[in-house]
Amino acid sequence: MSRIFSIVTKYLTLIFMALYTMKCFSYFVAKTTKKRNSIVNRQVFYIFAIHLMCYAKLFIWRQNVKFLIIYGVSIVSSILYMLIFAKVYKNVSRLLINNMLFLLLIGYIMLTRIEVSMAIKQLIMGTIALVFTSFIPAIMRKMKEMKNWTVFFGVAGIFLLMTVFIPGLGLSIYGSRNWIHIGRFTAQPMEFVKILFVFFVASSLYKAKTMKEIIINGIISVVFMLILILEKDFGAMIIFYLCYISMVYLATSRSRFLYGGIILAVAAVIIGYVLFKNTSLFDHVMIRYNAWKNPFKDIYGGGYQMSESLFAIGTGGFIGSGLGDGLPGYIPVVESDFIFSAICEELGVVFGLALILIYLSSFIAMCNISMKCRSPFHKYMSFGFAICMVLQVFLNIGGVTKFVPSTGVTLPLISNGMSSVFSTLIMFALVQYTNILVYEEADHVEKEKQRILESAEEGN
C-alpha cells in the first residue's frame, strides 16, 4: 500500500509542480487584477498540496514524529505570512510571496530528508527571518533619506567584509576565508554585504552627475571585489562584479559599460589562470576548475563531488527515484552547495527544470517592478537584487550540472544556511517595498492629472 502511495504522490507532485510553474508565467499575461488573483490563489493550492504529499511520504519512510512537527510549524508560518503580509501591505506582489514561500518550503522538505536537525535549525531561522523581514516595508517607508547614504553603505560594507580577517573571529571553510563565528553561530558576512553593496551602487548612481563620479564609485566598488579575492570567495566576487556592471548599464544606458565590463572580466580570468595555475595560492579554485574540465579523471579525489552530483542527476532521470529512495548522502556538502543534485535525484529532472523556471519568473517579476518604478534609487536597488538572485541561481545550478565550474554559492532559500536564507528574504522584502512604491507613484500621477483637469475646467 505504501508503495502505491509513493508512486501516486510522486506523479502528482510532478503534475502540480508543472501546473504551478505554468501559472507563474500566465500571471504576466493576465489582463485583469481578478485574473491575476485567481492565478495566485491556485498556486497556493499547489504549494500546500506538494508540501503535504512530500511530508506524508517522508513520514511513511521514517515514521519520525519530528517530521510532522516540522510540517505543522512550516505550514502555519507560511499561511500566517501569506495572510498578514498581504493584508498589512496593500499592492504587494503575491506572485513573489508565493514563489518565496514555495522555495523556502522545498528547502525544508529536502533538509528534512537529508538531516532532520538541519531542517529544524533552518525552520527556526526561516520563521524568525519571515517575522523580521515583514517589518522592512514599514521601516523603508520612514527612511526616505537612504538614497543619500552612499558613504555609510560603502564604509559599512567594506568593514563587514573585513571582519573575516579578525583573528579569533574569521573562519576558513573549504578553502575560502569568508565565515565568522561567534559562540555556536557561524555566518557569512558576504550575504549581508551584497545588500549593502547594492544599496551603495544604487545610491552612488542616483547621486552621480558626471563620468568622474561614476569612475570614483567604480573604484570603491572594486575595493569590495578585491577583498573578496583576498577571501578566495570567487563566487561572491563574480556576483558583485556582474551586479555592478548591470546596474551601471541600467542607469546610464551606455553599452560600452556592459561590453567593456564583460571583456575586462574575461581578460582578468585568463590572466589570473596563467599567473596562478602553478601556485598553491588558490588550490581549491584549481581543484574545482579541474573537476569541471573532467571530474572522472580524478573520480576519487578532486572530481569526486562533481562525479557524484552527475551520477545522482542521471540516476534520478526525468521523474526521480522518489523522496527518500535516492542516495544524496554520497554527495559532499549536499545540504548546501549541491542540494539541487539531491532534488533532481529524488524528485526528478522535471521538478528541477520547473524549479529553475520559478526562479526565472521571480527574476522577471523583480525586473518588472524595477522598470515601473520612477524613483531612481529604488529602481536600481530592485534591479540589483534581481541580478544578485539570478546570478546566484545560475552559479549554483551551473556548478552542480558541470555547466560552469563550481563556485560554492548556495541555492537561494533552499540550501542550508542561516546567512543565505536571511539575506534573500531581506532582498525579497525590499523589492516588495518597491512594488508598493510603484502603486503609490501611479496613484500620485493619477491624482495630479485629475487636479490639472479640474484646474483647466475652472479656468474655462
C-alpha positions in Angstrom: 0.0 0.0 0.0 2.8 2.4 0.9 4.5 1.6 -2.5 1.3 2.6 -4.3 1.0 5.8 -2.3 4.7 6.6 -3.1 4.1 6.2 -6.8 0.9 8.2 -6.9 2.3 11.1 -4.8 5.5 11.2 -7.0 3.5 11.7 -10.2 1.0 14.1 -8.5 3.9 16.2 -7.2 5.4 16.5 -10.7 2.0 17.4 -12.2 1.3 20.0 -9.5 4.8 21.4 -9.9 4.3 21.8 -13.7 0.9 23.5 -13.1 2.4 25.8 -10.5 5.2 26.8 -12.9 2.7 27.4 -15.8 0.8 29.8 -13.5 4.0 31.7 -12.8 4.2 32.8 -16.4 0.4 33.0 -17.2 0.4 35.6 -14.4 2.4 38.0 -16.5 -0.1 37.9 -19.4 -3.2 38.1 -17.3 -5.2 41.2 -18.3 -7.1 42.0 -15.1 -6.4 42.0 -11.4 -9.2 39.5 -10.8 -7.5 37.0 -13.2 -4.1 37.5 -11.5 -5.7 36.9 -8.1 -7.3 33.7 -9.4 -3.9 32.5 -10.7 -2.0 33.1 -7.4 -4.9 31.5 -5.4 -4.5 28.4 -7.5 -0.8 28.5 -6.9 -1.4 28.4 -3.1 -3.3 25.1 -3.5 -0.4 23.6 -5.5 2.1 24.8 -2.9 0.4 23.2 0.1 -0.6 20.0 -1.9 3.0 19.4 -2.8 4.2 20.2 0.7 1.6 17.8 2.2 2.4 14.9 -0.1 6.2 15.2 0.4 5.9 15.2 4.2 3.4 12.3 4.1 6.0 10.4 2.0 8.8 11.3 4.4 6.7 10.3 7.5 5.9 6.9 5.9 9.6 6.5 5.1 11.0 7.1 8.6 8.0 7.2 11.0 9.6 10.2 12.7 7.3 12.4 14.7 9.7 15.3 14.2 8.7 15.3 10.5 5.1 16.1 11.5 6.2 18.9 13.8 8.4 20.5 11.1 5.4 20.1 8.6 3.0 21.7 11.0 5.2 24.7 12.0 6.3 25.4 8.4 2.7 25.3 7.1 1.3 27.5 9.8 4.1 30.1 9.5 3.7 30.2 5.7 -0.1 30.6 5.9 0.2 33.4 8.5 2.8 35.2 6.4 0.6 35.0 3.3 -2.4 36.3 5.1 -0.8 39.0 7.3 1.8 40.4 4.9 -0.7 40.9 2.0 -3.3 42.3 4.5 -1.0 44.8 6.1 0.7 46.0 2.9 -1.6 46.7 0.0 -0.3 46.2 -3.5 2.4 43.7 -2.7 3.3 41.1 -5.4 1.6 38.0 -4.4 3.5 36.1 -7.1 6.7 36.9 -5.3 5.2 35.9 -2.0 4.1 32.5 -3.4 7.5 31.9 -5.0 9.5 32.9 -2.0 7.5 30.7 0.4 7.4 27.8 -2.0 11.2 27.8 -2.4 11.5 28.0 1.4 9.2 25.1 1.9 11.1 23.0 -0.7 14.2 23.7 1.3 12.6 22.4 4.5 11.5 19.3 2.6 14.9 18.4 1.3 16.7 19.2 4.6 14.2 17.1 6.5 15.0 14.2 4.1 18.8 14.8 4.4 19.2 15.6 8.1 16.3 16.5 10.4 18.4 18.5 12.8 19.4 20.8 9.9 15.8 21.2 8.9 14.8 22.2 12.4 17.5 24.9 12.5 16.6 26.1 9.1 12.9 26.2 10.1 13.6 28.2 13.2 15.8 30.7 11.4 13.4 30.9 8.4 10.5 31.7 10.7 12.4 34.3 12.6 13.6 35.8 9.3 10.0 36.0 8.0 8.9 37.8 11.1 11.8 40.2 10.9 11.6 41.0 7.2 7.8 41.5 7.4 8.6 44.9 9.0 11.0 46.0 6.3 8.4 47.8 4.1 7.2 49.8 7.1 10.8 50.7 8.0 11.7 51.6 4.4 8.7 54.0 4.3 10.3 56.0 7.2 13.8 56.0 5.8 13.3 58.5 2.9 17.0 59.7 3.0 18.5 56.2 2.4 19.3 57.3 -1.2 21.9 59.8 0.2 23.7 57.3 2.5 26.4 56.4 -0.1 29.3 56.8 2.3 27.7 54.8 5.0 26.8 51.9 2.7 30.3 51.8 1.3 32.1 52.0 4.7 29.8 49.6 6.4 30.0 47.1 3.6 33.8 47.1 3.4 34.1 46.9 7.2 31.8 44.0 7.4 33.7 42.2 4.7 36.9 42.7 6.5 35.7 41.1 9.7 36.7 37.7 8.4 40.3 38.7 8.8 40.0 39.5 12.5 41.9 36.8 14.5 39.6 34.6 16.5 36.5 35.7 14.6 37.2 34.8 10.9 37.0 31.2 9.8 38.2 29.3 6.7 35.9 26.7 5.2 36.6 24.7 2.0 39.5 27.0 1.2 37.7 30.3 1.5 38.0 32.6 4.4 34.5 34.1 4.2 33.0 33.0 7.5 32.9 34.4 11.0 31.9 32.5 14.2 30.5 33.9 17.4 30.0 31.3 20.0 27.9 28.4 18.5 26.8 30.5 15.5 28.6 30.9 12.1 27.7 33.3 9.4 28.9 34.6 6.0 29.2 38.4 6.1 29.2 38.4 2.3 25.5 37.5 2.3 24.6 40.7 4.0 27.3 42.8 2.4 25.8 42.2 -1.0 22.7 44.0 0.2 24.9 46.9 1.4 26.8 46.8 -1.9 23.6 47.1 -3.9 22.5 50.0 -1.7 25.9 51.6 -2.2 25.8 51.3 -6.0 22.2 52.4 -6.2 22.9 55.4 -4.1 26.1 56.4 -5.9 24.3 56.1 -9.3 21.4 58.2 -8.1 23.8 60.9 -6.9 26.4 60.7 -9.8 26.1 63.5 -12.3 29.4 63.2 -14.1 31.5 60.5 -15.6 34.2 61.3 -13.0 31.8 60.5 -10.1 30.8 57.2 -11.8 34.5 56.3 -12.1 35.2 57.1 -8.4 32.3 55.0 -7.3 33.5 52.2 -9.6 36.9 52.3 -7.9 35.3 51.9 -4.5 33.2 49.0 -5.9 36.5 47.4 -7.0 37.7 47.5 -3.3 34.7 45.2 -2.4 35.8 42.8 -5.1 39.5 42.8 -4.1 38.6 42.0 -0.5 36.5 39.0 -1.9 39.5 37.9 -3.9 41.6 38.0 -0.7 39.0 35.9 1.0 39.2 33.5 -2.0 35.5 33.8 -2.5 35.3 34.0 -6.3 31.6 33.1 -6.5 30.7 36.2 -4.5 33.2 38.3 -6.5 31.5 37.3 -9.7 28.1 38.2 -8.3 29.3 41.6 -7.1 31.1 42.4 -10.4 28.3 41.4 -12.8 25.7 43.1 -10.5 27.7 46.3 -10.6 28.1 46.2 -14.4 24.3 45.6 -14.9 23.3 48.4 -12.5 25.6 50.9 -14.2 24.2 49.9 -17.6 20.7 50.3 -16.4 21.5 53.8 -15.0 23.5 55.1 -18.0 22.1 53.1 -20.9 25.7 53.1 -22.3 26.5 49.7 -23.9 30.2 50.4 -23.6 30.0 49.8 -19.8 28.3 46.4 -20.4 30.6 45.2 -23.2 33.7 46.7 -21.7 32.9 45.1 -18.3 32.4 41.7 -19.8 35.7 41.9 -21.9 37.6 43.1 -18.8 36.2 40.1 -16.8 37.2 37.6 -19.4 40.7 39.1 -19.6 41.0 39.0 -15.8 40.1 35.4 -15.7 42.6 34.5 -18.4 45.4 36.5 -16.8 44.6 35.0 -13.3 44.6 31.5 -14.6 48.0 32.0 -16.3 49.6 33.6 -13.2 48.2 31.3 -10.5 47.7 27.9 -12.1 51.0 26.6 -10.9 50.9 28.1 -7.5 49.3 26.9 -4.2 47.7 30.3 -3.5 44.3 29.3 -5.0 44.5 25.5 -4.7 40.8 25.0 -4.1 39.9 27.1 -7.1 42.1 25.0 -9.4 40.7 21.8 -7.9 37.2 23.0 -8.8 38.4 24.0 -12.3 40.0 20.6 -13.0 36.9 18.9 -11.7 34.8 21.0 -14.1 37.0 20.0 -17.1 37.0 16.3 -16.4 35.6 15.1 -13.0 36.1 11.5 -13.9 39.8 11.9 -14.4 40.2 12.1 -10.6 37.0 10.5 -9.5 38.2 9.5 -6.0 39.9 12.8 -5.4 39.1 16.4 -6.6 36.5 15.2 -9.0 34.5 13.0 -6.5 31.9 15.7 -5.6 31.1 16.6 -9.2 31.1 13.0 -10.3 28.6 12.0 -7.6 26.5 15.0 -8.5 26.2 14.0 -12.1 25.6 10.4 -11.1 22.7 11.5 -8.8 21.1 13.6 -11.5 21.4 10.9 -14.1 20.1 8.2 -11.8 17.0 10.2 -10.9 16.1 10.7 -14.5 13.1 12.8 -15.5 10.7 11.6 -12.8 13.1 10.9 -9.9 13.7 7.9 -7.7 11.2 9.1 -5.2 11.7 11.2 -2.0 13.8 9.1 0.4 14.7 6.5 -2.2 17.9 8.1 -3.5 21.4 8.3 -2.2 22.1 12.0 -1.8 24.4 11.3 1.2 27.1 10.3 -1.2 27.4 13.9 -2.4 29.7 16.0 -0.2 28.1 19.2 1.1 24.7 18.1 -0.4 22.8 20.1 2.1 24.0 23.4 0.8 26.1 23.8 -2.4 24.8 20.6 -4.1 21.2 20.4 -2.9 19.9 20.8 -6.5 21.5 17.4 -7.3 19.6 15.8 -4.5 16.4 17.4 -5.7 16.9 16.1 -9.3 17.8 12.6 -8.0 14.7 12.1 -5.8 12.1 14.5 -7.2 13.2 14.3 -10.9 14.8 16.5 -13.5 11.4 17.7 -14.5 11.0 19.1 -10.9 14.4 20.6 -11.2 13.6 22.3 -14.5 10.4 23.7 -13.0 12.4 25.0 -10.1 14.7 26.9 -12.5 11.6 28.4 -14.2 10.2 29.5 -10.8 13.4 31.4 -10.1 13.2 32.8 -13.6 9.7 34.1 -13.0 10.8 35.7 -9.8 13.6 37.4 -11.7 11.2 38.7 -14.3 8.7 39.9 -11.6 11.5 41.8 -9.9 12.7 43.4 -13.1 9.1 44.4 -14.0 8.8 46.1 -10.6 12.1 47.8 -11.1 11.3 49.1 -14.6 8.0 50.5 -13.4 9.5 52.5 -10.5 10.0 56.2 -11.0 12.4 56.6 -8.1 15.9 56.1 -9.5 17.3 54.8 -6.2 14.6 52.1 -5.7 14.7 51.2 -9.4 18.4 50.5 -9.3 18.1 48.8 -5.9 15.4 46.3 -7.0 17.2 45.6 -10.3 20.4 44.9 -8.4 18.7 42.4 -6.1 17.1 40.7 -9.1 20.6 40.3 -10.7 22.1 39.0 -7.5 19.5 36.4 -7.1 19.5 35.1 -10.7 23.4 35.1 -10.8 23.4 33.0 -7.6 20.9 30.5 -9.1 23.0 30.3 -12.3 26.3 29.8 -10.5 24.8 27.2 -8.1 22.9 25.1 -10.7 25.5 25.6 -13.3 28.1 24.4 -10.9 26.3 21.1 -9.9 25.5 20.3 -13.5 29.0 20.9 -14.8 27.9 23.8 -17.0 30.3 26.2 -15.2 33.0 25.5 -12.5 31.6 25.1 -9.0 31.9 28.4 -7.0 30.5 27.3 -3.7 27.4 29.6 -3.7 24.2 28.4 -2.2 20.8 27.9 -3.9 18.6 30.8 -2.7 16.1 29.9 0.0 16.6 26.2 -0.5 20.2 25.4 0.6 21.0 25.1 4.2 22.5 28.3 5.6 21.3 30.9 8.0 23.0 33.8 6.3 21.8 32.9 2.8 18.2 32.5 3.8 18.1 35.6 5.9 19.7 37.9 3.3 17.5 36.5 0.5 14.3 37.1 2.5 15.5 40.7 3.1 16.0 41.2 -0.6 12.5 39.9 -1.4 11.0 42.3 1.2 12.9 45.3 -0.2 11.6 44.5 -3.7 8.1 44.3 -2.2 8.5 47.8 -0.9 9.5 49.0 -4.3 6.3 47.4 -5.7 4.2 49.2 -3.0 6.0 52.4 -4.1 5.2 51.8 -7.8 1.4 51.8 -6.9 1.8 54.9 -4.8 3.6 56.7 -7.6 0.8 55.7 -10.0 -1.8 57.0 -7.6 0.1 60.2 -7.3 0.3 60.7 -11.1 -3.4 59.9 -11.4 -4.3 62.5 -8.7 -2.0 65.1 -10.4 -3.8 64.5 -13.7 -7.1 64.9 -12.0 -6.0 68.1 -10.4 -4.8 69.6 -13.7 -8.1 68.7 -15.4 -10.1 70.3 -12.6 -8.0 73.4 -12.8 -8.5 73.6 -16.6 -12.2 73.2 -16.2 -12.3 76.0 -13.6 -10.3 78.2 -15.9 -12.8 77.7 -18.7 
